[in-house]
Amino acid sequence: KFILALDEGTSSARAALYDVEGRRVAMDDAPIRSAYPQPGWVEQDPLEIWSAQIGAAQRLLEKTGASPQSIAALGITNQRETTIVWDRRTGEPVAPAIVWQCRRTAGFCEELAASPAGGVITRKTGLVVDAYFSGSKIRWILDHVSGARERAANGELLFGNVDTWLIWKLTNGAAHVTDPSNASRTMLMNLGSGEWDDELLGILDIPRSMLPRIEPSCSVLASTEAEHLGAEIPIAGIAGDQQAAM
């Protein structure tokens, strides 16, 4: 049996196979491009993120000869805060992914931090209000993509960081999930309850229907559709960013 690790980073997507002794058998990777349409703006193509990640995993299995049935589970680590919004029915992104580095919402966040709501956000999330986090990025997409706010209000749009996007694609839309290590970096999760917070959603004007279900980082969240990797493989872990390296 093997464990398949998917590591979707800011500049590349990697896939690695580990044996029962925890030894890495092999790894494959693919680059991911970033675009800089204005000073301080950073974007990526969500479909390129997906194709890079699934391509790395498929090549890995091909070159190792490992059968898909021999993979006990896969886990995902990802660049956090990077924000993707897509159509619930078609799976088409409504805009480029706004990367964690992007500063386009800095002015809004400075005003929010100086308001009474800024203290509420910090108290409930443990985060200083900043453009780094996903919440203001979601709001920006809803406010600047034509028709997006109305579609979101009607339940037509979904949000996810890269972990959620990859799982949604791997399951052909059957699972819309995340974990606390990603959810806690959105400015929308209450650290006390471990759930999305209606007051925070109201402050940032984000419909709850867009948000993925928060599940434990270490748990069987879903299974991949066989068409992607050759078998239905349990997705059994998510952890965002560098703490996942351990």
Protein Blocks (a to p, Z undefined) as FASTA:
>chain_A
ZZddddddfkbccdddddfkopafbdcddddddddfbghiacddfklmmmmmmmmmmmmm
mmnopafklpmbdcddddehiacdddfklopafbdcddfklcklmmmmmmmmmpmklmmm
mmmnopacdfkbmmlmmmmmmmmmghklmmmmnopaccddfklmmmmmmnnopaccddfk
lmmmnopacfklopacfklmmmnopafklpccdddfbdcfbdcdfklnopacddfbdceh
jllmZZ
